[in-house]
Amino acid sequence: MPGHSLAQLRGSNLRAITALLGSGGPQSRADLARGSGLSRTTVSSLVSELLDSGLVVETEDRGTPYKGGSGRPPLLVALAIRPGGVAGVDIGHGHVRVAVSDRSASILAEVETQTDADPHGNATLDVAAELVRRAAGEAGIPVSELLMVGLCVPAPIDRRSARVDHAVLPGWHELAPADELSRRVELPVVVDNDANLGAMAEHQHGAGRGVADLLYVKLASGVGAGLVLGGRLHRGSTGLAGEIGHVLAREGGAVCRCGSRGCLETEVSTRHLLELLRPVYADALDLPRLLELDTAGEAPVRRVLTDAGHTVGRVLAGVCTMLNPAKIVVGGSLGASPTLVAAIRDGLDRYAHPEAAASCEVVSGKFGGRAELMGSLALAISRAVEPA
């Protein structure tokens, strides 16, 4: 229905504005327009609605005129902070990490444990619930006063059923993780996948801040991407947008955990790269050591990382040509490799439309392996102030 679609769009736009204020603090209406990709007229209308609802207030401070102009400094608006905080839960393939922050995303407490999350969905959510309680205690906030929990899982979430893609996490079959964690902690929980939340973190806090159209690529034990288009996270009709790890990279290649063959993830995951280098370094090589050797200029490491970067760049070239992002942010544990990022840049230049490649900057992410945790906090903050 047209009216329902317009209401959904306005709700999405309101969430985009409150998310920017939650992550970036007080901002002018012009700042919000640039950060969200919305027109100034639309932003002014949204801010007026948020002011009327009491979710946003005008501050006594004033900002700086755009581009250092001599005009009157603009008024700033900020979230109307009320008591309480939020929790972010990052579930990775080998860890559960939880942080509690205030509404401005300042972390008050953080706890972590190592665990094999993939085959044990219920047990992992039990661990997550216990860590939420522990982190809240360390932050000095009663669990009952947490406003929202943001949950990150390392697999796509079906937007129709709220369940995990069990082809990626077979031990989570038929689980709706947000509902399950909510039942355990007796708090509202909102969930998204790791690449989407990494994109949210880098867009709101990190290397993609102020960019309306960007692609976040997570390169680690798994491979995925998050799309920010027009200042808003794009999830696709069922939640599968950005699953570049399962795009064909090598015809007849290795069988992937998704059931296909030759997926990008089978060619460039940390596990695969370490295995390629095993004949040279035996069992002495792990990921931190690989990154050290890259920085030191070790030839075999740089050769493998360069090949991997060219493969990623070739896959991203089609995405870059179709979507024309202003920036590609490379995150995950491999995002800190200068050799890999440079090779992705080279692959993009080789295979993308020349103008699309020239207008797209490729950079390492600001948060590395912490992007998902920061994204889960940003998601919780945005939903904690979501208008009714």
TORNU-733226 format. One record per residue (C-alpha): residue in one letter; z negated, y, x negated. Coordinates in steps of 0.02 Angstrom, whole numbers, m for minus. Example, Ala and Ser with C-alpha at 12.3 -4.5 7.8 and 13.67 -1.06 7.14 Angstrom:
# residues 2
+------+--------+--------+--------+
! milo !     pz !     py !     px !
+------+--------+--------+--------+
!    a !   m390 !   m225 !   m615 !
!    s !   m357 !    m53 !   m684 !
+------+--------+--------+--------+
This chain:
# residues 388
+------+--------+--------+--------+
! milo !     pz !     py !     px !
+------+--------+--------+--------+
!    m !      0 !      0 !      0 !
!    p !     48 !    171 !    m72 !
!    g !   m121 !    252 !    m31 !
!    h !   m216 !    110 !   m112 !
!    s !   m106 !    120 !   m268 !
!    l !   m137 !    307 !   m283 !
!    a !   m325 !    280 !   m265 !
!    q !   m319 !    147 !   m403 !
!    l !   m221 !    265 !   m516 !
!    r !   m345 !    406 !   m488 !
!    g !   m491 !    288 !   m521 !
!    s !   m408 !    232 !   m683 !
!    n !   m381 !    414 !   m734 !
!    l !   m563 !    457 !   m696 !
!    r !   m619 !    311 !   m805 !
!    a !   m506 !    372 !   m945 !
!    i !   m587 !    544 !   m941 !
!    t !   m766 !    476 !   m936 !
!    a !   m725 !    354 !  m1077 !
!    l !   m663 !    496 !  m1187 !
!    l !   m820 !    597 !  m1151 !
!    g !   m929 !    445 !  m1182 !
!    s !   m852 !    411 !  m1351 !
!    g !   m811 !    585 !  m1412 !
!    g !   m949 !    693 !  m1340 !
!    p !   m921 !    865 !  m1262 !
!    q !   m737 !    915 !  m1254 !
!    s !   m627 !   1048 !  m1177 !
!    r !   m506 !   1010 !  m1038 !
!    a !   m364 !   1032 !  m1162 !
!    d !   m445 !    905 !  m1279 !
!    l !   m457 !    781 !  m1135 !
!    a !   m275 !    809 !  m1090 !
!    r !   m220 !    772 !  m1269 !
!    g !   m334 !    621 !  m1284 !
!    s !   m286 !    543 !  m1117 !
!    g !   m102 !    585 !  m1112 !
!    l !   m125 !    662 !   m939 !
!    s !    m62 !    834 !   m891 !
!    r !   m182 !    981 !   m899 !
!    t !   m166 !   1006 !   m711 !
!    t !   m216 !    824 !   m679 !
!    v !   m361 !    836 !   m802 !
!    s !   m425 !    997 !   m722 !
!    s !   m423 !    911 !   m551 !
!    l !   m514 !    758 !   m618 !
!    v !   m645 !    861 !   m709 !
!    s !   m677 !    961 !   m550 !
!    e !   m707 !    798 !   m455 !
!    l !   m825 !    735 !   m591 !
!    l !   m919 !    901 !   m591 !
!    d !   m939 !    892 !   m402 !
!    s !  m1004 !    713 !   m414 !
!    g !  m1133 !    760 !   m546 !
!    l !  m1064 !    637 !   m674 !
!    v !  m1004 !    778 !   m787 !
!    v !  m1080 !    948 !   m828 !
!    e !  m1016 !   1104 !   m916 !
!    t !  m1112 !   1140 !  m1076 !
!    e !  m1168 !   1306 !  m1146 !
!    d !  m1067 !   1275 !  m1304 !
!    r !   m887 !   1326 !  m1323 !
!    g !   m746 !   1242 !  m1417 !
!    t !   m615 !   1305 !  m1538 !
!    p !   m451 !   1377 !  m1471 !
!    y !   m307 !   1254 !  m1488 !
!    k !   m226 !   1257 !  m1661 !
!    g !   m347 !   1393 !  m1717 !
!    g !   m278 !   1524 !  m1598 !
!    s !   m365 !   1688 !  m1564 !
!    g !   m392 !   1660 !  m1377 !
!    r !   m558 !   1641 !  m1290 !
!    p !   m650 !   1482 !  m1344 !
!    p !   m636 !   1351 !  m1206 !
!    l !   m782 !   1286 !  m1104 !
!    l !   m837 !   1109 !  m1147 !
!    v !   m884 !    973 !  m1025 !
!    a !   m997 !    823 !  m1060 !
!    l !  m1066 !    672 !   m972 !
!    a !  m1224 !    703 !   m874 !
!    i !  m1336 !    589 !   m975 !
!    r !  m1470 !    498 !   m878 !
!    p !  m1603 !    381 !   m950 !
!    g !  m1547 !    211 !  m1009 !
!    g !  m1422 !    137 !  m1128 !
!    v !  m1285 !      7 !  m1135 !
!    a !  m1258 !   m155 !  m1228 !
!    g !  m1102 !   m219 !  m1314 !
!    v !  m1077 !   m405 !  m1344 !
!    d !   m945 !   m463 !  m1468 !
!    i !   m911 !   m650 !  m1461 !
!    g !   m797 !   m705 !  m1602 !
!    h !   m737 !   m877 !  m1651 !
!    g !   m884 !   m894 !  m1770 !
!    h !  m1014 !   m765 !  m1718 !
!    v !  m1104 !   m675 !  m1578 !
!    r !  m1148 !   m493 !  m1615 !
!    v !  m1242 !   m377 !  m1496 !
!    a !  m1278 !   m191 !  m1507 !
!    v !  m1374 !    m75 !  m1392 !
!    s !  m1326 !    108 !  m1391 !
!    d !  m1360 !    266 !  m1295 !
!    r !  m1226 !    341 !  m1184 !
!    s !  m1148 !    434 !  m1330 !
!    a !  m1116 !    268 !  m1423 !
!    s !  m1251 !    298 !  m1554 !
!    i !  m1311 !    123 !  m1598 !
!    l !  m1499 !    100 !  m1578 !
!    a !  m1512 !    m85 !  m1625 !
!    e !  m1396 !   m225 !  m1679 !
!    v !  m1421 !   m413 !  m1697 !
!    e !  m1305 !   m556 !  m1744 !
!    t !  m1299 !   m744 !  m1764 !
!    q !  m1168 !   m864 !  m1830 !
!    t !  m1108 !   m998 !  m1710 !
!    d !   m952 !  m1098 !  m1668 !
!    a !   m911 !  m1014 !  m1502 !
!    d !   m745 !  m1099 !  m1462 !
!    p !   m802 !  m1270 !  m1395 !
!    h !   m967 !  m1216 !  m1317 !
!    g !   m942 !  m1082 !  m1184 !
!    n !  m1105 !  m1100 !  m1088 !
!    a !  m1211 !  m1120 !  m1244 !
!    t !  m1129 !   m967 !  m1324 !
!    l !  m1166 !   m862 !  m1170 !
!    d !  m1347 !   m921 !  m1177 !
!    v !  m1354 !   m857 !  m1356 !
!    a !  m1273 !   m692 !  m1304 !
!    a !  m1402 !   m666 !  m1166 !
!    e !  m1545 !   m696 !  m1285 !
!    l !  m1472 !   m574 !  m1411 !
!    v !  m1453 !   m440 !  m1275 !
!    r !  m1639 !   m458 !  m1238 !
!    r !  m1683 !   m453 !  m1423 !
!    a !  m1574 !   m300 !  m1459 !
!    a !  m1644 !   m207 !  m1309 !
!    g !  m1820 !   m244 !  m1370 !
!    e !  m1779 !   m179 !  m1545 !
!    a !  m1702 !    m22 !  m1467 !
!    g !  m1858 !      8 !  m1365 !
!    i !  m1764 !      0 !  m1200 !
!    p !  m1818 !   m121 !  m1063 !
!    v !  m1674 !   m237 !  m1019 !
!    s !  m1688 !   m179 !   m838 !
!    e !  m1645 !     m1 !   m894 !
!    l !  m1479 !    m50 !   m974 !
!    l !  m1342 !     24 !   m866 !
!    m !  m1201 !    m94 !   m913 !
!    v !  m1152 !   m232 !  m1034 !
!    g !   m979 !   m236 !  m1113 !
!    l !   m924 !   m411 !  m1162 !
!    c !   m788 !   m456 !  m1289 !
!    v !   m714 !   m632 !  m1294 !
!    p !   m581 !   m694 !  m1417 !
!    a !   m455 !   m748 !  m1284 !
!    p !   m355 !   m672 !  m1141 !
!    i !   m444 !   m644 !   m976 !
!    d !   m344 !   m682 !   m819 !
!    r !   m359 !   m524 !   m714 !
!    r !   m338 !   m625 !   m554 !
!    s !   m476 !   m752 !   m581 !
!    a !   m583 !   m665 !   m716 !
!    r !   m577 !   m829 !   m813 !
!    v !   m538 !   m863 !   m995 !
!    d !   m372 !   m936 !  m1053 !
!    h !   m434 !  m1113 !  m1088 !
!    a !   m282 !  m1150 !  m1196 !
!    v !   m358 !  m1032 !  m1324 !
!    l !   m542 !  m1073 !  m1289 !
!    p !   m543 !  m1251 !  m1221 !
!    g !   m732 !  m1256 !  m1215 !
!    w !   m734 !  m1113 !  m1090 !
!    h !   m632 !  m1203 !   m956 !
!    e !   m663 !  m1130 !   m781 !
!    l !   m790 !  m1005 !   m848 !
!    a !   m789 !   m824 !   m786 !
!    p !   m885 !   m751 !   m934 !
!    a !   m933 !   m584 !   m855 !
!    d !  m1009 !   m670 !   m704 !
!    e !  m1097 !   m799 !   m812 !
!    l !  m1175 !   m671 !   m930 !
!    s !  m1221 !   m557 !   m784 !
!    r !  m1316 !   m700 !   m704 !
!    r !  m1410 !   m732 !   m865 !
!    v !  m1463 !   m552 !   m902 !
!    e !  m1468 !   m488 !   m721 !
!    l !  m1360 !   m338 !   m766 !
!    p !  m1182 !   m285 !   m724 !
!    v !  m1059 !   m350 !   m855 !
!    v !   m878 !   m302 !   m885 !
!    v !   m767 !   m407 !   m998 !
!    d !   m606 !   m392 !  m1098 !
!    n !   m525 !   m480 !  m1245 !
!    d !   m551 !   m438 !  m1428 !
!    a !   m383 !   m354 !  m1461 !
!    n !   m397 !   m241 !  m1308 !
!    l !   m572 !   m187 !  m1357 !
!    g !   m519 !   m160 !  m1537 !
!    a !   m382 !    m47 !  m1472 !
!    m !   m508 !     47 !  m1364 !
!    a !   m625 !     73 !  m1512 !
!    e !   m490 !    135 !  m1630 !
!    h !   m415 !    247 !  m1495 !
!    q !   m578 !    327 !  m1444 !
!    h !   m676 !    328 !  m1608 !
!    g !   m564 !    279 !  m1753 !
!    a !   m394 !    285 !  m1834 !
!    g !   m301 !    309 !  m1669 !
!    r !   m407 !    449 !  m1599 !
!    g !   m304 !    584 !  m1514 !
!    v !   m148 !    474 !  m1507 !
!    a !    m85 !    441 !  m1330 !
!    d !     29 !    293 !  m1374 !
!    l !    m28 !    167 !  m1503 !
!    l !    m25 !    m18 !  m1543 !
!    y !   m181 !   m100 !  m1615 !
!    v !   m149 !   m263 !  m1708 !
!    k !   m292 !   m380 !  m1750 !
!    l !   m257 !   m495 !  m1897 !
!    a !   m396 !   m620 !  m1929 !
!    s !   m427 !   m803 !  m1887 !
!    g !   m328 !   m762 !  m1730 !
!    v !   m190 !   m634 !  m1703 !
!    g !   m176 !   m516 !  m1555 !
!    a !   m133 !   m339 !  m1505 !
!    g !   m197 !   m206 !  m1387 !
!    l !    m82 !    m75 !  m1311 !
!    v !   m133 !    103 !  m1271 !
!    l !      4 !    188 !  m1171 !
!    g !    m13 !    364 !  m1105 !
!    g !   m193 !    367 !  m1165 !
!    r !   m244 !    213 !  m1064 !
!    l !   m264 !     31 !  m1109 !
!    h !   m120 !    m74 !  m1041 !
!    r !   m170 !   m251 !   m994 !
!    g !    m16 !   m311 !   m899 !
!    s !     m8 !   m391 !   m727 !
!    t !   m118 !   m541 !   m772 !
!    g !   m204 !   m482 !   m930 !
!    l !    m84 !   m557 !  m1058 !
!    a !    m10 !   m395 !  m1125 !
!    g !    m19 !   m388 !  m1314 !
!    e !    m25 !   m576 !  m1352 !
!    i !     89 !   m559 !  m1503 !
!    g !     m2 !   m700 !  m1592 !
!    h !     95 !   m818 !  m1480 !
!    v !    266 !   m739 !  m1505 !
!    l !    390 !   m851 !  m1598 !
!    a !    392 !   m812 !  m1784 !
!    r !    468 !   m971 !  m1858 !
!    e !    586 !  m1089 !  m1768 !
!    g !    516 !  m1266 !  m1777 !
!    g !    357 !  m1206 !  m1861 !
!    a !    181 !  m1276 !  m1849 !
!    v !    106 !  m1320 !  m1681 !
!    c !     m6 !  m1180 !  m1618 !
!    r !   m169 !  m1201 !  m1522 !
!    c !    m79 !  m1128 !  m1370 !
!    g !     38 !  m1279 !  m1370 !
!    s !    195 !  m1190 !  m1434 !
!    r !    271 !  m1205 !  m1607 !
!    g !    300 !  m1073 !  m1740 !
!    c !    189 !   m939 !  m1662 !
!    l !    149 !   m786 !  m1768 !
!    e !    m33 !   m840 !  m1777 !
!    t !     16 !  m1002 !  m1865 !
!    e !    105 !   m901 !  m2000 !
!    v !    m16 !   m759 !  m2038 !
!    s !   m193 !   m809 !  m1986 !
!    t !   m328 !   m801 !  m2121 !
!    r !   m343 !   m990 !  m2116 !
!    h !   m157 !  m1013 !  m2153 !
!    l !   m153 !   m883 !  m2292 !
!    l !   m304 !   m960 !  m2379 !
!    e !   m223 !  m1132 !  m2367 !
!    l !    m63 !  m1066 !  m2446 !
!    l !   m163 !  m1003 !  m2594 !
!    r !   m270 !  m1160 !  m2612 !
!    p !   m161 !  m1237 !  m2750 !
!    v !   m191 !  m1083 !  m2858 !
!    y !   m375 !  m1051 !  m2824 !
!    a !   m438 !  m1220 !  m2759 !
!    d !   m594 !  m1203 !  m2653 !
!    a !   m656 !  m1045 !  m2740 !
!    l !   m556 !   m931 !  m2625 !
!    d !   m626 !   m859 !  m2464 !
!    l !   m577 !   m705 !  m2367 !
!    p !   m688 !   m578 !  m2459 !
!    r !   m624 !   m646 !  m2625 !
!    l !   m444 !   m637 !  m2564 !
!    l !   m466 !   m452 !  m2523 !
!    e !   m547 !   m421 !  m2692 !
!    l !   m400 !   m503 !  m2782 !
!    d !   m278 !   m401 !  m2679 !
!    t !   m364 !   m240 !  m2733 !
!    a !   m362 !   m301 !  m2913 !
!    g !   m174 !   m331 !  m2906 !
!    e !   m176 !   m521 !  m2919 !
!    a !      7 !   m573 !  m2908 !
!    p !     m6 !   m736 !  m2806 !
!    v !   m118 !   m653 !  m2676 !
!    r !     m6 !   m502 !  m2660 !
!    r !    148 !   m612 !  m2644 !
!    v !     73 !   m710 !  m2499 !
!    l !      7 !   m553 !  m2413 !
!    t !    176 !   m467 !  m2433 !
!    d !    266 !   m613 !  m2351 !
!    a !    140 !   m613 !  m2210 !
!    g !    158 !   m425 !  m2185 !
!    h !    348 !   m439 !  m2176 !
!    t !    329 !   m574 !  m2042 !
!    v !    210 !   m466 !  m1941 !
!    g !    323 !   m315 !  m1963 !
!    r !    474 !   m412 !  m1899 !
!    v !    381 !   m461 !  m1740 !
!    l !    312 !   m285 !  m1716 !
!    a !    485 !   m209 !  m1739 !
!    g !    538 !   m265 !  m1566 !
!    v !    379 !   m197 !  m1488 !
!    c !    400 !    m33 !  m1583 !
!    t !    580 !    m14 !  m1526 !
!    m !    536 !    m48 !  m1344 !
!    l !    376 !     54 !  m1330 !
!    n !    399 !    188 !  m1464 !
!    p !    214 !    205 !  m1512 !
!    a !    160 !    350 !  m1623 !
!    k !     44 !    240 !  m1725 !
!    i !     11 !     57 !  m1766 !
!    v !   m170 !     25 !  m1816 !
!    v !   m198 !   m135 !  m1914 !
!    g !   m372 !   m206 !  m1887 !
!    g !   m466 !   m369 !  m1903 !
!    s !   m526 !   m442 !  m2066 !
!    l !   m353 !   m426 !  m2146 !
!    g !   m327 !   m246 !  m2092 !
!    a !   m414 !   m185 !  m2250 !
!    s !   m277 !   m258 !  m2361 !
!    p !   m166 !   m118 !  m2429 !
!    t !    m34 !   m243 !  m2479 !
!    l !    m23 !   m317 !  m2304 !
!    v !    m17 !   m146 !  m2219 !
!    a !    120 !    m86 !  m2339 !
!    a !    222 !   m243 !  m2304 !
!    i !    205 !   m218 !  m2116 !
!    r !    272 !    m43 !  m2142 !
!    d !    418 !   m113 !  m2241 !
!    g !    455 !   m245 !  m2109 !
!    l !    453 !   m114 !  m1973 !
!    d !    576 !     m6 !  m2071 !
!    r !    691 !   m156 !  m2095 !
!    y !    696 !   m222 !  m1918 !
!    a !    649 !    m86 !  m1792 !
!    h !    764 !     49 !  m1723 !
!    p !    771 !    178 !  m1865 !
!    e !    708 !    324 !  m1760 !
!    a !    570 !    219 !  m1680 !
!    a !    514 !    161 !  m1853 !
!    a !    521 !    335 !  m1928 !
!    s !    412 !    408 !  m1789 !
!    c !    280 !    272 !  m1803 !
!    e !    138 !    282 !  m1929 !
!    v !     58 !    120 !  m1991 !
!    v !   m125 !    132 !  m2045 !
!    s !   m277 !     23 !  m2074 !
!    g !   m408 !     29 !  m1940 !
!    k !   m571 !    123 !  m1965 !
!    f !   m687 !    m15 !  m1905 !
!    g !   m614 !   m177 !  m1974 !
!    g !   m712 !   m324 !  m1905 !
!    r !   m829 !   m208 !  m1808 !
!    a !   m694 !   m139 !  m1694 !
!    e !   m729 !   m266 !  m1557 !
!    l !   m914 !   m222 !  m1552 !
!    m !   m877 !    m36 !  m1543 !
!    g !   m748 !    m70 !  m1408 !
!    s !   m871 !   m170 !  m1304 !
!    l !   m991 !    m22 !  m1310 !
!    a !   m851 !     98 !  m1263 !
!    l !   m804 !    m14 !  m1117 !
!    a !   m984 !    m20 !  m1058 !
!    i !  m1002 !    169 !  m1070 !
!    s !   m842 !    200 !   m974 !
!    r !   m895 !     84 !   m832 !
!    a !  m1075 !    147 !   m830 !
!    v !  m1010 !    316 !   m772 !
!    e !   m872 !    249 !   m662 !
!    p !   m861 !    346 !   m499 !
!    a !   m898 !    247 !   m342 !
+------+--------+--------+--------+
